[in-house]
Amino acid sequence: MKKKILVLAIASLFSLNIKAQGLPTYDNTNFISLVKQLIESGKQTANIIKTVKFLKTQKENIEKVNDVVKQLKAVREIGRNNRRLIAVVQNDLRDILDSPYIKPEEATRVTESFSLVVDNSMETLDFIDEILSSDYLKMSDAERTEILKEKELESKEMVSNVKTKTKRYRDIISFRKMQDKINNRETEY
């Protein structure tokens, strides 16, 4: 009978479809491979961080060079505008003042007007020299560039003002010349 019970118990165990988990297995090769991958990833991350720092430094250097280029362009344009002013004053002012249609008191005003423009132009050049040659209140390149751009715009305005004044004086001379011809014409009736 004991045999029958034991056979019946074993048969019932097999019929229940019981599954055992067993002991966990540990694979050293996978762990070593994972550690190697982590170390390699750390090296790559360190290299990427170095590359990012290098690129940031290069970006800052490019920005500095860009600011210097902007400063140089602004100074060059201011210089061109000042040459234009001087040329206008030298050529056109002489023609205006030599005209017989400009009265002596007007000649004084014209001369003073153009002298103010030239003086302002020279002050601008002195100011630019001071900005570029010293640290001028410890300005950054961007601030210095901004001031130079403002001075460039001022010099363009001066050139425009001088051209407008010159045109106005030439128009006055032309009008007076035409008026003189009309008033002094000979009539043959």
C-alpha positions in Angstrom: 0.0 0.0 0.0 2.8 2.3 0.7 4.1 1.8 -2.8 0.7 2.7 -4.3 0.5 5.9 -2.3 4.0 6.9 -3.2 3.3 6.2 -6.9 0.0 8.1 -6.7 1.7 11.1 -5.0 4.5 11.2 -7.7 1.9 10.9 -10.5 -0.2 13.7 -9.0 2.9 15.9 -8.8 3.7 15.4 -12.4 0.1 16.0 -13.4 -0.1 19.5 -11.6 2.5 21.0 -14.0 4.5 22.7 -11.3 7.5 24.8 -12.4 10.5 25.6 -10.2 12.6 28.8 -10.5 15.8 27.3 -9.5 19.0 29.2 -8.5 19.9 32.4 -10.3 22.9 32.1 -12.5 25.5 34.8 -12.7 27.5 35.4 -15.9 30.9 37.1 -15.3 31.6 37.8 -18.9 28.5 40.0 -19.4 29.4 42.0 -16.2 33.0 42.5 -17.4 31.7 43.5 -20.9 29.4 46.0 -19.2 32.2 47.5 -17.1 34.4 47.9 -20.2 31.5 49.6 -22.1 31.0 52.0 -19.1 34.7 52.9 -19.0 34.8 53.5 -22.8 31.7 55.7 -22.5 33.3 57.7 -19.8 36.4 58.3 -22.0 34.2 59.4 -24.9 32.2 61.7 -22.6 35.5 63.3 -21.3 36.6 63.8 -24.9 33.3 65.4 -25.8 33.5 67.8 -22.9 37.0 68.8 -23.9 35.8 69.4 -27.5 32.9 71.5 -26.2 35.2 73.6 -24.1 37.6 74.0 -27.1 34.7 75.1 -29.4 33.4 77.6 -26.8 36.9 79.1 -26.6 37.1 79.3 -30.4 33.6 80.9 -30.6 34.7 83.6 -28.1 37.8 84.2 -30.2 35.8 84.5 -33.4 33.4 87.0 -31.6 36.4 89.1 -30.5 37.8 89.1 -34.0 34.4 90.0 -35.4 34.1 92.9 -33.0 37.6 94.1 -34.1 36.6 93.8 -37.7 33.4 95.9 -37.1 35.5 98.5 -35.3 38.0 98.7 -38.2 35.1 99.0 -40.7 33.5 101.8 -38.7 36.9 103.6 -38.4 37.5 103.2 -42.1 34.1 104.6 -43.0 34.6 107.5 -40.6 37.9 108.3 -42.3 36.3 108.2 -45.7 33.5 110.5 -44.6 36.1 113.0 -43.2 38.0 112.9 -46.5 34.7 113.7 -48.3 34.1 116.6 -45.9 37.5 118.0 -46.4 37.2 117.7 -50.2 33.8 119.4 -50.2 35.2 122.2 -47.9 38.3 122.7 -50.0 36.6 122.6 -53.4 33.1 123.7 -53.1 33.6 126.3 -50.3 36.2 128.1 -52.4 33.8 128.2 -55.4 31.0 129.6 -53.2 33.2 132.2 -51.5 34.7 133.3 -54.9 31.3 133.9 -56.4 30.4 137.6 -56.9 26.8 136.8 -55.9 27.7 136.0 -52.2 27.7 139.1 -50.0 30.5 139.6 -47.5 28.3 139.0 -44.4 27.1 135.8 -46.0 30.6 134.7 -46.7 31.4 135.0 -43.0 28.4 132.9 -42.1 29.2 130.3 -44.8 32.8 130.1 -43.5 31.7 129.7 -39.9 29.2 127.1 -40.8 31.7 125.0 -42.7 34.3 125.6 -40.0 32.0 124.1 -37.4 31.5 121.0 -39.4 35.3 120.6 -39.9 35.9 121.2 -36.2 33.3 118.6 -35.3 34.9 116.2 -37.7 38.3 116.7 -36.1 36.9 116.2 -32.6 35.3 113.0 -33.8 38.7 111.7 -35.0 40.4 112.7 -31.7 37.6 110.9 -29.8 38.0 107.8 -32.0 41.8 107.8 -31.4 41.2 108.0 -27.7 38.7 105.1 -27.8 41.0 102.9 -29.8 44.3 103.8 -28.1 43.2 103.5 -24.4 40.9 101.2 -22.5 38.5 104.2 -22.3 36.8 103.4 -19.1 37.4 99.7 -19.5 35.0 99.2 -22.3 34.3 95.8 -23.8 34.8 95.4 -27.6 31.0 95.4 -28.2 30.6 98.7 -26.3 33.5 100.2 -28.2 32.0 99.0 -31.5 28.6 100.5 -30.6 30.2 103.9 -30.0 32.2 103.7 -33.2 29.0 102.8 -35.1 27.3 105.9 -33.6 30.2 108.1 -34.6 30.1 106.6 -38.1 26.4 107.6 -38.4 27.2 111.1 -37.1 29.9 111.4 -39.8 27.5 110.3 -42.5 25.1 112.9 -41.3 27.8 115.6 -41.4 28.6 114.7 -45.0 24.9 114.8 -45.9 24.6 118.2 -44.1 27.6 119.6 -45.9 26.2 118.4 -49.3 22.8 120.0 -48.5 24.5 123.3 -47.4 26.6 123.3 -50.5 23.7 122.7 -52.8 21.7 125.4 -51.0 24.5 128.0 -51.5 24.9 126.9 -55.1 21.2 127.4 -55.7 21.4 130.8 -54.1 24.3 131.8 -56.4 22.4 130.4 -59.4 19.3 132.3 -58.5 21.2 135.6 -57.9 23.0 135.1 -61.2 19.8 134.6 -63.1 18.2 137.6 -61.2 21.2 139.7 -62.2 20.9 138.7 -65.9 17.2 139.6 -65.8 17.7 142.9 -64.1 20.6 144.0 -66.4 19.3 142.8 -69.7 19.1 145.2 -72.5 15.7 145.8 -73.9 15.3 146.5 -77.6 11.8 147.7 -78.3 
